[in-house]
Amino acid sequence: MNDIDIHDLIDSYKEIGTSTIGHLTEEGYLPDIKPLNPCANTIVGRVLTVQLTSDNTDVINQALIQAAPNDVLCIDAQVLGIKACWGALRTCAAIYEKISAVIVIGQATDSVQIQQLGFPVFAQGISAVTTFKSDHIQGTLASDIVYRFGEQTTIIRSGDIAMMDNDGVFILPIDVAQKLLPDCQKKHKEDEVKFQIFFESYRNNQLDKLFESQ
């Protein structure tokens, strides 16, 4: 698949909510990753993985510089436990580098400031305990991430496609996302028609009640 096709794929998924994907598959769903900010639109981008191997998080700064505009950083911070590796200043850097979003398999901090910035950060949770300068072994870029939740194991690779909104996060290989797209588009259209019919009926009914009360 060439870059033009990937860009078309990304644009197509921006019209589809994650709940539509979730009606069709559980593959690639990250159950405990949630948005720190309300996320009204679907954000889609190509993944650049970052794997931390210690409390040395310098590789994240390297990723911010190397990421292409509109990429999504996916940071494996499971080794840190309760410590957060992502906060307000790195969010400012991500905005400057024109990154679409950040997914932290681990903790984030500075939640109020991140909300003020309005940048999409998705994480397992929020922590007041953070990392600091360390001489331990630095992590790696573009390494495969093994995400486990219960009996589910998902391998996340650089170049995969991430789709995320207020309902959650999916990360799919390009070929899987491409095969799934027609069914997602079909269901999205069907559900939109049904919802609009109901919503118009609901709104008209509410207006009728309003006028009756005058």
Phi, psi and omega in degrees: 000130181271173186299324180297317179296321179297317179296320176297319179298315179299314180297322181295319182287343177294342179269000189238130178283155179295333179293333174292315176300318182293343173286339188251337181200155170255352182299132176081001180281135179252093194300327186257016176262120186232154180286140173281333178245151168304136187231091188286331183252157176281126178257131183226138178194165178280138187275137163242119183273147176227123181244118176274137179246357178199192177276008172276111186252018182301332181298335178295319177297321177297319179296320179300323180284320186277339182297143175280154174307139179077001173292163174243121175280130173242111188254120174273102182247025184298331181294340184277346182064240184276353183282138178269140178248359184226132179212203188294318184292320176291330175295319176300319179296321179296320177297316180299321182276002176064036175282145184285319185191168177229134175245123179246115172276081189156211188251150171241164178224182182057045188298323180294314179296321178297321177295321178296323179288335178073017182272139183285109174241130179242134184207169176287330182186187181240140180220145174271350180267129186233170175278167176217178184305131185222147176262007180290175184299131179284152178286190186231151174266147172060026173273149177294136178255132175259111180256126180238137174216110185061234179271356182276134172233126180236132175263123180251127184237149171302137184098345173295169179251126177258134174236130184210147174205198185295340182270347179145197188227134168241142170230119186234144169300153184302316183294323178292316179299321180294316180294326184280339189303311182302318179292323177296316180296319179297313181293320179302314180296316180298315181293323179296318179297313180299316181295317181295322177298312180295316184296318179297318178296317180297315181295317179296321179295319178295321178294320178301317180296322180298313180293326179295331183278350183284000000 
